[in-house]
Amino acid sequence: TNDVRKENATNRKVLELIETQTDISLSEIADRLGVSYKTVQRAIADLKKTNVIERIGGRKKGYWSIKEKREKNI
């Protein structure tokens, strides 16, 4: 359960960064949160899977779109 709680906290922090800067890269998120790139990839995958965010466009010129406002379980 501790891992799940930590994962939810990471997902929440990633989402908060995306809300403030929609064109942020995964590397920038990892740097700002002080976590590994892989951790950010996992969080992004979770957020996509739960239909919270989606990527519009490519890596360079794309941005994140928040599909649903934050729910309590994220």
N, C-alpha and C positions, 0 to 999 in steps of 0.2 A: 504493500500500500504506500510506503514511503516513496518508492520509485514513481508511482502514478501521480502522487501529489507534486513531486519535483517536476515531472513531465508537464502537468497542468500549469504550473507556475511558469515554466519556460514558454509554453504555448501562449500564455497570457502576455508575457513580456514581449514576445515576438510580434504578437498582434498589436500591442500598444505602439511599438516602433513603426509598424506598417501603417497604422492609423495616422501617425504624425508625419511620415515621409513615404508616400506610396511608391516612389521609384527606388527605394533602398534595395541594395543587393544582399544576397545571403552572406557574403564575406563581411559587409559592413555590419549586419545584424550580429554576426558572431563576434566581431571586434567590440562592438558596443556592450554586448552582454557578457563578454569574457567567457564564452563557451566555444566549443569546437564547431567547425563548419558542419560536421556530421550531425551534431545535436540540432543545429538550425534546420538542416534538411529534414530531420525526423519531425520537428515541430511543424514545419511547412506542410509536410505530407499529411500530418494529422489534421491541420486546419483545412487543407483542401478536401480531405476525405469526409470531414464533417460539414462540408459545404459552407465554410465561413469565409474563405477567401478564394480568389482565382487570379491567375496571372493573365494579363492582357498584353499581347505583344511578346517580343523576344527578350533576351537577356539584356541587351544594350539599351534599347529604347522602350522597353516594356515597363509596366507598372502593375502594382497589386490593386485588385478591386475587392473591397469588403462586401460580401454578398448579404450577410446577416449581421445585425448588431449583436454585440457580445451577449452570450448567455452565461448563466451562472456556472455551468459545468465545464467551461473552458478554463 
